Amino acid sequence: MEHIIIETNDGVRTLTLNRPERLNAVNDTLSNEIIQAISEASADDEVRVIVITGSGRGFCAGLDLTDYAKRNPGEQSRHQKLDELGWVGHQALGIVHCDKPVIAAINGIAAGAGLALALACDIRFMSADARVTAGYIRRGLSPDAGMSYFLPRLVGQAKAAELILTGRDIYPEEAERIGLVNQIFSDEELQEQVMNFARELAAGPPVAMTLSKRLLAASPDTDLTTILKQEYAFIKQCFGTKDVQEGVQAFAEKRKPVFQGE
């Protein structure tokens, strides 16, 4: 890919956005590549966990407004004109519907759709030198990429309203305190710590991980009875796997289980 560096180690697929000179701001090429890279990782049985991060000083500065200003609206394809979601919508759905855990390693500025990209992920870690912002209001824009969906569910309606309507910067200590990120690491430790965490997840039972993520994704908009039925159906599926047998045997033998995804 032109603007994403892809690496796979120990079941962890790392997607590094690679437009450092633009703080990894999204242009047409990168937007398509993000969606494609997530789809490919989701479909690859060798991949158990996905990590998204950025090269250089930024995670993702959102839409590249310089690139956008140069566009001619008449150049849009028929598909683009009829698409009701746009790349921002397909990006959010791609991450939420991905059957693998997705981790954001926020190594620098994350703004607008770049912050929404991180919010769509299942788990977020942040560098102590990073900052994030909804940012849209600063440019006369309303949110996209799922910002108005994910942010209230993470920090509450009132706090989300404040952050979106002011567009102010959010620094690591506040981000962790309000539940925007899971943990903060120094800039030097971020990538190593995220990879250690990702490898731990990758060693888990793939079927159970996938079904757990599906339950979590459905939970905000599903009533309790429906969730209970889904949980019951999914755990019966798990009991039919060899990984459960391995987990039970490993417990009895007081050793660490080795899950194969079967």
C-alpha positions as CSV (number, residue, x, y, z in Angstrom):
1,M,0.0,0.0,0.0
2,E,1.1,3.6,-0.7
3,H,0.4,5.2,2.7
4,I,0.2,2.2,5.2
5,I,3.0,0.1,6.5
6,I,1.7,-3.4,7.2
7,E,3.6,-5.8,9.5
8,T,2.5,-9.1,11.1
9,N,4.2,-10.7,14.1
10,D,3.0,-13.3,16.6
11,G,-0.6,-13.0,15.3
12,V,-0.6,-9.2,15.6
13,R,-1.2,-7.2,12.4
14,T,0.2,-3.6,12.8
15,L,-1.2,-0.9,10.4
16,T,1.0,2.2,10.5
17,L,-0.5,5.2,8.8
18,N,2.4,6.6,6.8
19,R,2.0,10.2,5.7
20,P,4.3,11.7,8.4
21,E,4.8,15.0,6.6
22,R,1.0,15.6,6.9
23,L,0.7,14.1,10.4
24,N,-1.0,11.1,8.7
25,A,-3.9,13.2,7.6
26,V,-6.3,11.3,5.4
27,N,-6.4,11.8,1.6
28,D,-8.4,9.7,-0.9
29,T,-5.7,7.1,-1.1
30,L,-5.2,6.6,2.6
31,S,-8.9,6.5,3.3
32,N,-9.4,3.6,0.9
33,E,-6.3,1.9,2.2
34,I,-7.5,2.0,5.8
35,I,-10.7,0.3,4.9
36,Q,-9.0,-2.3,2.7
37,A,-6.3,-3.0,5.3
38,I,-8.8,-3.6,8.1
39,S,-10.9,-5.8,5.8
40,E,-7.9,-7.9,4.8
41,A,-6.7,-8.3,8.4
42,S,-10.2,-9.3,9.5
43,A,-10.4,-12.0,6.9
44,D,-6.9,-13.4,7.6
45,D,-7.0,-16.4,10.0
46,E,-3.3,-15.8,10.8
47,V,-4.2,-12.4,12.3
48,R,-5.7,-12.4,15.7
49,V,-5.3,-8.8,16.8
50,I,-4.9,-5.5,14.9
51,V,-3.0,-2.5,16.0
52,I,-3.4,0.9,14.3
53,T,-0.8,3.6,14.9
54,G,0.9,6.4,13.0
55,S,4.4,7.2,11.8
56,G,6.3,10.3,12.9
57,R,4.7,12.8,15.3
58,G,1.1,12.1,14.5
59,F,-1.5,9.3,14.9
60,C,-3.9,10.9,12.4
61,A,-4.8,14.6,12.0
62,G,-8.1,13.8,10.3
63,L,-9.1,14.8,6.8
64,D,-6.3,16.5,4.8
65,L,-8.1,19.8,4.3
66,T,-5.3,21.0,1.9
67,D,-6.0,18.0,-0.3
68,Y,-9.7,18.5,0.0
69,A,-9.5,22.2,-1.0
70,K,-7.9,21.1,-4.3
71,R,-10.8,18.7,-5.2
72,N,-13.2,19.3,-8.0
73,P,-16.7,18.1,-6.9
74,G,-17.5,17.2,-10.5
75,E,-14.7,14.6,-10.4
76,Q,-16.6,12.3,-8.0
77,S,-17.7,9.0,-9.5
78,R,-21.3,7.9,-9.6
79,H,-20.6,5.5,-6.7
80,Q,-19.2,8.3,-4.6
81,K,-22.1,10.6,-5.3
82,L,-24.6,7.9,-4.3
83,D,-22.7,6.6,-1.3
84,E,-24.6,7.6,1.9
85,L,-21.7,6.7,4.2
86,G,-18.6,8.0,2.6
87,W,-15.1,6.7,3.6
88,V,-15.7,7.9,7.1
89,G,-18.7,5.7,7.5
90,H,-17.1,2.7,6.0
91,Q,-14.1,3.1,8.2
92,A,-16.1,3.1,11.4
93,L,-18.3,0.1,10.3
94,G,-15.2,-1.8,9.2
95,I,-13.6,-1.5,12.6
96,V,-16.8,-2.2,14.6
97,H,-17.7,-5.2,12.4
98,C,-14.1,-6.5,12.3
99,D,-14.0,-9.9,14.1
100,K,-10.6,-9.2,15.6
101,P,-9.8,-6.9,18.5
102,V,-8.6,-3.6,17.2
103,I,-6.2,-1.5,19.3
104,A,-5.3,2.2,18.7
105,A,-1.8,3.2,19.7
106,I,-2.2,7.0,19.8
107,N,1.4,8.2,19.4
108,G,0.7,11.8,18.5
109,I,-2.0,14.2,17.5
110,A,-5.4,12.6,16.8
111,A,-7.9,15.1,15.4
112,G,-11.4,14.9,13.8
113,A,-11.8,11.7,11.9
114,G,-8.4,10.7,13.2
115,L,-9.8,10.7,16.8
116,A,-12.9,9.0,15.6
117,L,-10.7,6.3,14.1
118,A,-9.2,5.7,17.5
119,L,-12.6,5.8,19.2
120,A,-14.0,3.1,16.9
121,C,-11.2,0.8,18.1
122,D,-11.9,-1.6,21.0
123,I,-9.0,-0.4,23.2
124,R,-6.9,2.8,23.1
125,F,-3.4,3.5,24.5
126,M,-1.9,7.0,24.4
127,S,1.5,8.4,24.5
128,A,2.2,10.9,27.3
129,D,3.3,13.4,24.6
130,A,0.1,13.0,22.5
131,R,-3.1,15.1,22.4
132,V,-6.5,14.6,20.9
133,T,-9.3,16.8,19.8
134,A,-12.7,16.5,18.1
135,G,-11.6,19.6,16.2
136,Y,-14.5,19.8,13.7
137,I,-16.0,23.0,15.2
138,R,-12.8,24.8,14.7
139,R,-13.2,24.5,10.9
140,G,-16.9,25.1,10.9
141,L,-17.7,21.4,10.6
142,S,-20.0,19.0,12.4
143,P,-18.7,15.5,13.4
144,D,-18.3,12.5,11.1
145,A,-16.7,9.0,11.2
146,G,-18.9,8.0,14.2
147,M,-17.6,10.7,16.5
148,S,-21.1,11.5,17.8
149,Y,-21.8,7.8,18.3
150,F,-18.6,6.6,20.0
151,L,-17.7,9.6,22.2
152,P,-20.9,9.8,24.3
153,R,-20.7,6.1,24.9
154,L,-17.2,6.5,26.3
155,V,-17.4,9.7,28.3
156,G,-21.1,10.5,28.7
157,Q,-23.4,12.8,26.8
158,A,-22.6,16.0,28.6
159,K,-18.8,15.6,28.4
160,A,-19.1,14.6,24.8
161,A,-21.1,17.7,24.0
162,E,-18.4,19.8,25.7
163,L,-15.6,18.2,23.7
164,I,-17.4,18.4,20.4
165,L,-18.9,21.9,20.7
166,T,-15.6,23.5,22.0
167,G,-13.2,21.4,19.9
168,R,-10.6,21.9,22.6
169,D,-7.5,19.9,23.0
170,I,-7.6,16.9,25.4
171,Y,-4.3,15.9,27.0
172,P,-3.3,12.4,28.3
173,E,-4.2,12.8,32.0
174,E,-7.7,14.0,31.2
175,A,-8.2,11.4,28.4
176,E,-7.4,8.6,30.9
177,R,-9.5,10.2,33.7
178,I,-12.7,10.5,31.6
179,G,-12.3,7.0,30.0
180,L,-11.3,8.1,26.5
181,V,-8.1,6.0,26.7
182,N,-7.3,2.8,28.7
183,Q,-3.7,3.7,29.7
184,I,-0.9,6.2,29.1
185,F,2.7,5.3,28.3
186,S,5.8,7.4,27.8
187,D,6.5,8.1,24.1
188,E,9.5,5.7,24.3
189,E,7.5,2.9,25.8
190,L,4.2,3.2,23.9
191,Q,4.9,0.8,20.9
192,E,6.6,-1.8,23.1
193,Q,3.8,-1.8,25.7
194,V,1.1,-1.9,23.1
195,M,2.7,-4.9,21.3
196,N,3.1,-6.7,24.6
197,F,-0.6,-6.3,25.3
198,A,-1.5,-7.2,21.7
199,R,0.5,-10.4,21.9
200,E,-1.3,-11.4,25.1
201,L,-4.7,-10.9,23.3
202,A,-3.4,-12.8,20.3
203,A,-2.6,-15.8,22.5
204,G,-6.3,-16.0,23.5
205,P,-9.0,-18.2,22.0
206,P,-10.0,-16.7,18.6
207,V,-13.6,-17.9,18.5
208,A,-14.4,-16.7,22.0
209,M,-12.6,-13.4,21.3
210,T,-14.7,-12.9,18.1
211,L,-18.0,-13.7,19.8
212,S,-17.1,-11.5,22.8
213,K,-16.4,-8.5,20.4
214,R,-19.7,-9.1,18.6
215,L,-21.6,-9.0,22.0
216,L,-19.8,-5.8,23.0
217,A,-20.5,-4.1,19.6
218,A,-24.2,-5.0,19.9
219,S,-24.6,-4.1,23.5
220,P,-25.2,-0.3,23.4
221,D,-28.3,-0.6,21.2
222,T,-29.7,-4.0,22.3
223,D,-32.1,-4.7,25.2
224,L,-31.1,-7.1,28.0
225,T,-33.3,-10.0,26.9
226,T,-31.8,-10.0,23.4
227,I,-28.3,-9.8,24.8
228,L,-29.0,-12.7,27.2
229,K,-30.2,-14.8,24.3
230,Q,-27.1,-13.9,22.2
231,E,-24.8,-14.6,25.1
232,Y,-26.4,-18.0,25.6
233,A,-26.2,-18.9,21.9
234,F,-22.5,-17.8,21.7
235,I,-21.3,-19.6,24.8
236,K,-22.9,-22.8,23.4
237,Q,-20.8,-22.3,20.3
238,C,-17.7,-21.9,22.5
239,F,-18.4,-25.1,24.3
240,G,-18.3,-26.9,20.9
241,T,-14.7,-25.8,20.3
242,K,-11.5,-27.6,21.0
243,D,-10.2,-24.5,22.6
244,V,-12.6,-24.9,25.5
245,Q,-11.3,-28.5,26.0
246,E,-7.7,-27.1,26.0
247,G,-8.7,-24.4,28.5
248,V,-10.2,-26.9,30.9
249,Q,-7.3,-29.3,30.5
250,A,-4.7,-26.5,31.0
251,F,-6.5,-25.4,34.2
252,A,-6.5,-29.0,35.5
253,E,-2.8,-29.3,34.7
254,K,-1.9,-25.9,36.1
255,R,-0.3,-24.6,32.8
256,K,-1.0,-21.9,30.3
257,P,-3.4,-23.0,27.6
258,V,-2.4,-23.0,23.9
259,F,-5.4,-22.0,21.8
260,Q,-5.6,-22.9,18.2
261,G,-8.9,-21.3,17.1
262,E,-10.6,-24.7,16.6
